[in-house]
Amino acid sequence: MIIFKNEQYLPCSIPEISYTYERKTISDKEAPLYLREDLFVYPKNTGFIVENNNGQFLVDSIDLLQLIRGISVNDICHNETDFEEIEQYYRYGLIGYEKNTTAKLIIPEINQRYFNLYDISQTTWFCHIPLKIELDITKKCNLQCKHCSRDASPITTEGEMSLQNYVDVIQQAGKIGVPEFSFMGGEPTCNPSFIELATVARMSGIRTLSTSTNGWLINEDLAKKIAILFDSVQVSIHGADSKTHDTIVGRPGAFSRACKAIELLKEHGVPSLNISCTVMNENAHQMDAMIQLARDLQVQSIRFLVLFSKGRGCQLNQWKIEEKLEMANKLRTLSDKNINSLKVQSGGFPSYYMIGNNAAIYGCPAGRSLMYISADGDVRACGNLDHTIGNIRDKKIMDLWHSDAMIGLRKKPSCDCPYTDICAGGCLSNEYWSKMFNIDTTPIMT
């Protein structure tokens, strides 16, 4: 068993990949052991991801975990390898001596025909169900950000799915065991059924629920409801002052509304509050100031996203490769400086850290653990990719997840790196990696 950590943005040249694990000696090998709590198990192409409140772990087999029902170590273990595995489970709190006869392994039921679609020797890592689905629940937005990749506006609604379509998608995801769901848009709170859909997600068994908002519509009442339903909220702020932010989003007062939204969400106890900032010419000089703003607002993290040439974003000046590298180096410095007070993260920039030695699988999660569904039902591996795999109104999640296009993403990358069985390459919206995985950027007509 090894700690699971997914490094999404990676250097292409990897001198060494290793992992570490810890064991805790079990002194009484005759006493009965129990699972300490329910463990959620997700099958990968090889092995499993096991999740509890302490995090996610990769295991080669769940055979020993299935045996732990008040049975002692001596009865379970038959060799040193078994002892080592059990002691890792003990170290990370998956098992213990506390009697818990109700705890169980929760494993999604997956039709064998999906496993039969793959030649495992030819695949890089992927999960047999999506571990996260990002769902746009509206095309509409009350702002008009000049960089919006969705080209959303107050009047953009054409082609949206019906409320029942959204409910069907959420319930279907819960039924197959998808653990994490993110409501996106447009502006999610512009959907009048925003809270009702979140309630459906919780009732359907979705364990982790997140959303991204501009904060404009969040008042006391909505903040209270969000705090009850959501584990994580990301608030988009694209400038360290009202002049910069309001100009970028096209509406006076948006900055103060976003800051007030964070205060309200914090007061009502949202577990995780974060800021997202898209870096463009208009605000690139404010990265330091944005970090100070995040500190002042007492959020857990700030994420800087590179400008994507999509939607209205394609009308803006795009960053050159050397400019992205320069900003990545600055982000590394800012991240190092703020490591104890604030998480400074990035998306789409060149990697500025080497892969950690406690990482277990590597590369972009698009199509490997992540699925994106647009407001009109189009399914893609990621919201930043244009290639449409099919429509959720026509096919089930599992059939789309194991469609030919998705299977193609899971083939080992065509490079000489010896770690292709655990490496899924860099961000697939990057032209280099899209070619590596032979991604056809022409949308499929369905």
C-alpha positions in Angstrom: 0.0 0.0 0.0 1.3 3.5 -0.8 -0.1 7.0 -0.2 -2.0 8.2 -3.2 -1.0 11.6 -4.6 -1.8 12.7 -8.1 0.8 15.1 -9.5 -1.1 16.8 -12.4 1.6 19.0 -13.9 4.9 17.2 -14.3 8.3 17.6 -15.9 8.7 15.4 -19.0 12.1 14.2 -17.9 12.0 12.2 -14.7 15.3 11.1 -13.3 13.8 8.8 -10.6 10.4 7.9 -9.5 10.0 6.4 -6.0 7.5 6.2 -3.2 7.6 6.0 0.5 5.4 4.3 3.0 5.4 3.9 6.8 4.6 1.0 9.0 3.5 0.8 12.6 4.4 -2.3 14.6 1.5 -4.4 15.8 2.5 -5.6 19.2 -0.4 -7.9 20.0 -0.8 -10.3 17.1 -3.4 -12.5 18.8 -6.0 -9.7 19.5 -8.8 -9.3 16.9 -8.6 -6.5 14.4 -11.4 -4.5 12.8 -11.9 -2.0 10.1 -12.1 1.4 12.0 -14.7 2.9 9.7 -16.2 2.3 6.3 -13.6 2.2 3.5 -14.5 3.3 0.0 -12.7 1.2 -2.7 -12.3 2.2 -6.3 -10.9 -0.2 -8.9 -8.1 1.0 -11.1 -6.6 -0.5 -14.2 -4.3 -2.4 -11.8 -5.0 -2.3 -8.0 -7.4 -0.2 -6.1 -7.7 3.3 -4.5 -8.9 3.0 -0.9 -10.3 6.1 0.8 -11.1 7.0 4.3 -11.1 10.3 6.3 -7.3 10.3 6.4 -6.9 10.4 2.6 -6.5 8.0 -0.3 -4.2 5.0 -0.6 -3.2 2.8 -3.5 -3.3 -1.0 -2.8 -2.4 -3.9 -5.0 -5.1 -6.1 -3.5 -8.0 -5.8 -1.1 -7.9 -9.5 0.0 -6.5 -8.8 3.5 -8.9 -5.9 4.1 -11.8 -8.2 3.2 -10.6 -10.7 5.9 -10.4 -8.1 8.8 -13.6 -8.9 10.7 -12.4 -9.6 14.2 -9.6 -11.8 13.1 -6.1 -11.6 14.6 -2.9 -10.8 12.7 -1.6 -14.3 13.2 -4.7 -15.7 11.6 -4.6 -13.4 8.7 -0.9 -13.2 7.8 1.0 -16.0 6.3 4.3 -14.4 5.3 6.3 -11.2 5.9 4.6 -9.5 2.9 1.2 -9.9 4.6 2.6 -8.5 7.9 4.1 -5.5 6.1 0.7 -4.8 4.4 -1.3 -5.1 7.6 1.1 -2.8 9.5 0.7 -0.1 6.8 -3.1 -0.3 7.2 -2.6 0.0 10.9 -0.3 3.0 10.6 -2.7 4.9 8.4 -5.8 4.2 10.6 -7.6 1.9 8.3 -7.7 -0.9 10.9 -7.4 -1.1 14.7 -8.4 -3.0 17.8 -11.5 -1.0 18.5 -14.5 -3.3 17.9 -16.6 -2.0 14.9 -18.7 -4.7 13.5 -20.6 -2.3 11.2 -17.6 -1.0 9.3 -17.4 -2.4 5.8 -15.7 -2.1 2.4 -17.9 -0.2 0.0 -17.0 -1.2 -3.6 -19.0 0.0 -6.6 -20.6 -2.8 -8.7 -19.0 -2.6 -12.2 -20.1 -4.9 -15.0 -17.3 -7.2 -16.1 -17.8 -6.2 -19.7 -16.1 -2.8 -18.9 -13.0 -4.6 -17.6 -12.9 -6.8 -20.7 -12.4 -3.7 -22.9 -8.8 -3.3 -21.9 -5.5 -4.9 -22.4 -4.0 -3.8 -19.1 -0.4 -4.2 -20.3 -1.1 -1.4 -22.8 -2.7 1.1 -20.4 -1.5 3.9 -18.2 -3.4 4.5 -15.0 -7.1 5.1 -14.9 -10.1 4.3 -12.6 -13.1 2.2 -13.7 -15.5 4.8 -12.6 -15.0 8.6 -12.6 -13.7 9.8 -9.2 -14.9 13.3 -10.0 -17.5 14.7 -12.3 -17.6 18.4 -13.1 -21.1 19.4 -14.2 -22.1 22.8 -15.6 -25.6 23.3 -14.2 -26.2 26.5 -16.3 -24.7 28.4 -19.2 -25.9 31.7 -17.7 -23.8 34.1 -15.8 -24.5 37.5 -14.2 -21.1 38.8 -15.1 -19.3 39.0 -18.5 -15.7 38.2 -17.8 -13.5 39.1 -20.7 -11.6 35.8 -20.5 -14.6 33.4 -20.0 -13.8 30.1 -21.6 -17.6 29.2 -21.7 -18.6 32.6 -23.3 -21.2 32.9 -20.6 -23.5 35.9 -20.2 -26.8 36.9 -18.5 -28.7 35.8 -21.6 -26.8 32.6 -22.5 -29.3 29.7 -22.0 -29.7 28.1 -25.4 -29.5 24.3 -25.4 -29.4 23.8 -21.6 -30.5 20.6 -20.2 -33.8 20.4 -18.3 -33.9 20.2 -14.5 -34.9 16.6 -14.8 -31.8 15.9 -17.0 -29.6 17.4 -14.2 -31.3 15.3 -11.6 -31.0 12.1 -13.7 -27.2 12.7 -14.1 -26.6 13.3 -10.4 -28.7 10.3 -9.3 -27.0 8.1 -11.9 -23.5 9.2 -10.6 -24.6 8.5 -7.0 -25.8 5.0 -8.0 -22.6 4.0 -9.7 -20.5 5.3 -6.7 -18.9 8.5 -8.0 -17.5 10.0 -4.8 -17.0 13.7 -5.9 -19.2 16.2 -7.8 -18.5 19.8 -8.7 -21.2 22.2 -9.7 -19.9 24.7 -12.3 -21.3 27.0 -15.0 -21.7 29.7 -16.2 -22.4 30.9 -12.7 -24.0 27.9 -10.7 -26.0 30.2 -8.4 -27.8 31.6 -11.5 -29.6 28.2 -11.7 -32.7 28.7 -9.5 -32.5 25.0 -8.5 -28.9 25.3 -7.3 -29.6 24.3 -3.7 -32.2 21.7 -4.8 -29.6 20.0 -7.0 -27.0 20.0 -4.3 -29.6 18.4 -2.0 -30.3 15.7 -4.6 -26.5 15.1 -4.8 -26.3 14.5 -1.1 -29.3 12.3 -1.0 -27.9 10.3 -3.9 -24.7 9.4 -1.9 -22.2 11.9 -3.4 -19.8 12.2 -0.5 -17.8 15.3 -1.6 -19.5 18.3 -3.1 -17.8 21.5 -4.4 -18.7 24.5 -6.4 -17.1 27.6 -8.0 -18.9 31.0 -7.9 -18.3 34.7 -8.5 -20.1 35.4 -5.2 -22.5 38.0 -6.6 -25.7 36.3 -5.5 -24.5 34.9 -2.2 -26.4 36.5 0.7 -26.9 35.4 4.3 -29.5 32.8 3.5 -27.7 31.2 0.5 -24.4 31.1 2.4 -26.0 29.2 5.2 -27.4 26.6 2.8 -24.1 26.3 0.9 -22.3 25.7 4.2 -24.6 22.8 5.0 -24.3 21.1 1.6 -20.9 21.8 0.2 -17.4 20.7 1.4 -15.5 23.2 -0.7 -16.3 26.5 -2.4 -14.0 28.4 -4.8 -14.7 32.1 -5.3 -13.3 33.7 -8.5 -11.5 36.9 -7.9 -9.4 38.2 -10.8 -7.8 41.3 -9.3 -6.5 42.5 -5.9 -8.6 45.6 -6.0 -12.1 46.6 -7.2 -10.8 48.5 -10.2 -8.9 45.6 -11.7 -11.4 42.9 -10.8 -14.5 44.8 -11.8 -13.0 45.8 -15.2 -12.1 42.2 -16.0 -15.6 40.8 -15.0 -17.5 43.7 -16.6 -19.6 44.7 -13.6 -19.1 47.5 -11.0 -19.3 46.2 -7.4 -18.3 42.6 -8.2 -15.1 42.8 -6.1 -16.8 43.9 -3.0 -19.6 41.3 -3.5 -17.0 38.5 -4.0 -15.2 39.5 -0.8 -18.4 39.7 1.1 -19.4 36.3 -0.1 -16.2 34.8 1.3 -16.9 36.5 4.7 -20.5 35.1 4.8 -19.4 31.6 3.7 -16.6 31.6 6.4 -19.1 32.8 9.1 -21.4 29.9 8.3 -18.5 27.4 8.4 -17.8 26.2 4.9 -15.1 23.6 5.5 -12.8 24.8 2.6 -12.7 28.2 1.1 -10.5 29.0 -1.9 -9.8 31.8 -4.4 -9.3 31.3 -8.1 -7.6 33.9 -10.3 -7.0 33.6 -14.0 -3.7 35.3 -14.9 -3.8 37.7 -17.9 -2.1 40.9 -18.9 -4.5 43.0 -16.9 -3.7 41.4 -13.6 -0.3 39.5 -13.9 1.4 42.3 -11.9 -0.9 41.6 -8.9 0.1 38.0 -8.0 1.8 39.1 -4.8 -1.2 41.4 -3.9 -3.6 38.6 -4.7 -1.8 36.4 -2.2 -2.0 39.1 0.4 -5.8 39.4 -0.3 -6.2 35.7 0.2 -4.4 36.0 3.5 -6.6 38.9 4.6 -9.7 37.0 3.7 -8.3 34.0 5.5 -9.0 31.4 2.8 -7.2 28.0 2.7 -5.7 28.4 -0.8 -5.4 30.5 -3.9 -5.1 29.0 -7.3 -3.6 30.9 -10.3 -4.9 29.6 -13.6 -3.2 30.3 -16.9 -5.3 32.1 -19.5 -6.8 29.6 -21.9 -7.6 30.5 -25.5 -11.2 29.4 -25.4 -14.5 31.3 -25.6 -13.9 35.0 -25.0 -10.4 34.2 -23.8 -9.2 33.7 -27.4 -9.8 37.4 -28.0 -7.1 38.3 -25.4 -3.4 38.4 -25.8 -2.1 34.9 -25.2 1.0 34.1 -23.1 4.2 33.0 -24.8 6.0 29.9 -23.6 8.8 32.0 -22.1 6.3 34.2 -20.3 4.5 31.1 -18.8 7.9 29.8 -17.6 8.7 33.1 -16.0 5.4 33.2 -14.2 5.8 29.5 -13.1 9.1 30.4 -11.5 7.5 33.3 -9.7 4.7 31.0 -8.5 7.3 28.6 -7.2 8.9 31.4 -5.2 5.5 32.6 -3.9 4.5 29.0 -3.0 7.7 28.4 -1.0 7.3 31.7 0.8 3.7 31.0 1.9 3.9 27.3 2.6 3.0 27.6 6.3 0.2 30.2 5.9 -1.5 29.7 2.6 -1.5 27.1 -0.2 -0.5 28.7 -3.5 -1.5 26.5 -6.4 -1.5 26.7 -10.1 -3.2 25.3 -13.2 -2.0 25.1 -16.7 1.5 26.6 -16.1 4.7 24.6 -16.7 5.6 22.5 -13.8 7.7 24.3 -11.2 8.3 21.3 -8.8 9.8 18.0 -9.4 7.5 15.1 -8.7 7.3 14.3 -5.0 8.7 10.9 -3.8 5.3 10.1 -2.2 3.5 10.4 -5.5 2.1 7.2 -6.7 0.5 8.0 -10.1 1.3 10.9 -12.3 -0.3 13.1 -14.9 -3.4 14.8 -16.1 -6.6 13.2 -14.6 -8.8 14.0 -17.7 -10.4 10.8 -18.8 -8.5 8.8 -16.1 -10.4 9.9 -13.0 -12.2 13.1 -14.2 -15.2 13.6 -16.4 -16.7 16.9 -17.5 -20.4 17.4 -18.5 -21.5 20.7 -20.1 -24.8 22.4 -19.5 -26.1 21.0 -22.8 -25.1 17.5 -21.9 -21.9 17.1 -23.9 -19.4 14.9 -22.2 -15.6 15.5 -22.4 -12.6 14.3 -20.6 -12.0 17.8 -19.3 -13.8 21.2 -19.6 -10.7 22.6 -21.3 -10.8 20.1 -24.1 -13.1 20.7 -27.2 -13.4 17.0 -28.2 -17.0 15.8 -27.4 -17.3 12.1 -26.6 -21.1 12.0 -26.6 -24.1 13.4 -24.8 -25.3 12.4 -21.4 -28.9 12.5 -22.6 -28.2 9.7 -25.0 -25.9 7.4 -23.1 -25.1 6.4 -19.5 -22.1 7.7 -17.6 -20.4 4.2 -17.6 -20.9 3.7 -21.4 -19.4 7.2 -22.0 -16.6 6.6 -19.5 -15.6 3.5 -21.3 -16.2 4.7 -24.9 -13.6 4.3 -27.6 -12.5 7.9 -27.2 -11.9 7.5 -23.5 -10.2 4.2 -23.9 -7.8 5.9 -26.4 -6.8 8.3 -23.7 -5.8 5.5 -21.4 -3.2 4.0 -23.7 0.4 4.3 -22.5 2.0 7.5 -23.9 4.2 7.0 -26.9 7.5 8.0 -25.3 10.6 6.2 -24.1 10.0 6.9 -20.4 10.1 3.7 -18.3 7.2 4.9 -16.2 4.5 4.9 -18.8 2.4 2.4 -16.8 1.9 5.0 -14.1 2.3 8.3 -16.0 -0.6 9.9 -17.9 1.4 12.8 -19.2 0.8 16.5 -18.7 -2.3 18.7 -19.2 -4.2 17.4 -22.3 -5.2 20.9 -23.4 -1.5 21.4 -24.1 -0.8 20.6 -27.8 2.3 18.5 -27.0 0.4 16.1 -24.8 -2.7 16.0 -27.0 -0.5 14.8 -29.8 1.2 12.3 -27.5 -2.2 10.7 -26.8 -3.4 11.1 -30.4 -6.3 13.3 -29.3 -8.5 14.4 -32.3 -9.6 17.9 -31.6 -12.6 17.6 -34.0 -15.8 17.3 -32.1 -17.7 14.0 -32.6 -21.1 14.5 -34.2 -23.7 12.6 -32.3 
